[in-house]
Amino acid sequence: MCGINGIFHLNFKQVDQNQLIKMRDILEHRGPDDAGIYINNNIGFGHRRLSIIDTSSAGHQPYISNNGRYVLVFNGEIYNYQSFIPELKSKGVILKSSSDTEVLLKLYELYGLEMLHRLNGMFAFAIWDTQEKKLTLCRDRMGVKPLYYCIYKSTLYFASEQKAIFAAGVPVEISENSMEEYIFNRFVAGEETLFTDIKKLLPGHHMVIDENGKTKTTRWWNLKEKIQNHAQILNPKKWFEEIFFESVKLRMVSDVAVGVLLSGGLDSCSILSSLHEQKFNQIETFNISFSEDEHNEYHLAKKITEEYNYTFNHTKLENESLYQNLIESSYYQDEPLMHLNEPHLLAIAKMAKPKVKVLLSGEGADELMGGYVRYKALKNPSLLKVISQISKFETFNKKPRYDKLLRYSKIDNPADLILFNGSNVYPNDIETFYGCHDKPINEYRYQILEEAKELYPASLQRQALYFDQHTYLCSLLDRNDRCTMGTSIECREPFLDQRLVAGLGTLDNEWMFTGKKGKFILKSTMETRLPKEVVDFRKIGLSAPWGSYLLSFPMFTNELDNFANSEIFNMPMLENLDGQKLVAEVRKGNTKILPYFMPIFMLHEWQKNYYNKFV
């Protein structure tokens, strides 16, 4: 697990070592254990290393092939790398280390990019071919590991985080279309970012660029095709149990200590139960608790940890420490906070840092198996029309969750029901609250929606899952990566094994949506292994009571005054809003305004604590 960066001058200019090192070292939090560079005329690589597998100097990067032809910088883990060693040795390959980095490069030397389909892992890497003068950038199937790039003034820059590209001298310029997408859809989907000209390499894609600037981007892993071509699963429960347990075991491959991010919910407790059943010992679990009962799963996390004779660690985040973690997570995220629990995840990672270098997370289970309540609204869309008619009843309308459902019920076409299912702001709100008449452009979202409709033409629920797997989940994975790597910890997600992702996509709806909480296949697999309280407990997730924070913590009540006069209200899509009135509504306890208020508040904090550092 590392931070990678590079400079490729397409005008054949010599790479500036100081510029390359400046990019590299702004990523030190991603790899404090070692640092390296490679420069050859107009190409340069930088690497910051977090030692997980083969912690010796043999894993130093950039990694150069024995014949000197290929140079590799690699961020991630190849969980099944050991399975390739006999094959490599049979072909006369002599391995100098026990690192997955060396195995990855040997596989590339033998098979080129075709080797990607055989890898089980999370990865972002760059390979320079000194003979053909070509740079290859590649990203894993689900986008667990980030990779950003920018072509600016005849130079391609790439890095694990946008801040490294800014450190190279690329200007910080906000894209107006992307800012609209952030405000109205919570995050920027697809290859675009909040910044003009800075792109994400999409999950499951690789890009090859030669020194003349000719570029070819290829989608090497297509989930729709994998689902369509998947063999029929005859015994889904048995299949799921075998693959899930094997996935957890694979993600324990490490030469350093591994712990579990344990919310107390079904997903993370299932991972812990799998570890216990497979007799992994001395596991540390890490949990954050809240004062408000409705946000708290602390008691469940503590109970199951003690039941398995593992070690339970927990923290609570309030007032000054919460605000400080908000500022820090804004820096690590590079873009305004969108999930509103980034400070809490960062705090958990800080707590875990002295004890482990790797954390397992339950991320992905909801998007793969239908775990969000919001998917239920898509089962019978005609009922939404009925709900929209009762919005005049104040007794139904005054609770935030019901208010959200009522606003969602006013969407009048199936495409928008999918596109805005994971949003907190809906098409009518865009006009009535913000005074904007146009929805965000969302080209990538529409592209993925078309794939989803072709794959599941009769089910809006399954369309929403496929859509979220390519959009919302990517934002969650980025959040996990940034918050854990901000403390130099690697995060692994067992539910995102490619065999699970593709196989689950072939199963009937009953395996997803049966029961009140969804994820029926997971629940039915684990219900005899987990305490009944965990299986039956209502879903909370890592949700944070921001309405309470803003009114009860002095650091935030004071910050509301600064927000009321923020520069962000000069932005085009926010110019119709009155900061003073918004703050007055929050202070009156109007919880219905929070879905509109929080993205703008986080934008204000980001501009003050991140944007102004780089402009």
Buried (B, 14 or more C-beta within 10 A) or exposed (E): BBBBBBBBBBEEEEBBEEBBBBBBBBBEBBBEBBBBBBBEEBBBBBBBBBBBBBBEEBBBBBBBBEEEEBBBBBBBBBBBBBEBBEBBEEEEBEBEBBBBBBBBBBBBBBEEBEBBEEBBBBBBBBBBBBEEBBBBBBBBBBBBBBBBBBBBEEBBBBBBBBBBBBBBBBEBEBBEBBBBBBBBBBBBBBBBBBBBBBBBBBBBBBBBBBBEEEBEBEEBBBBBEBBEEBEEBEEBEEBBBEBBBBBBBBBBBBBEEBBBBBBBBBBBBBBBBBBBEEEBEEBBBBBBBBEEEEBBBBBBBBBBBEEBEBBBBBBBBEEEBBBBBBBBBBBBBBBBBBBBBBBBBBBBBBBBBEEBBBBBBBBBBBBBBBBBBBBBBBEEBEEBEEBBEEBEEEEBBEEBEBBBBBBBBBBEEBBBBBBBBBBBBBBEBBEEBBEBEEBBEBEBBEEBBEBBBEBBEEBBBBBBBBBBBBBBBBBBBBBBBBBBBBBBBBBBBBBBBBBBBBBBBBBEBEBBBBEEBBBBBBBBBBBEBBBEBBBBBEBBBBBBBBBBBBBEBEBBBEBBEEBBEBEBBEBEBBEEBEBEEBBBBBEEEBBBBBBBBBBBBBBBBBBBBBBEEBE
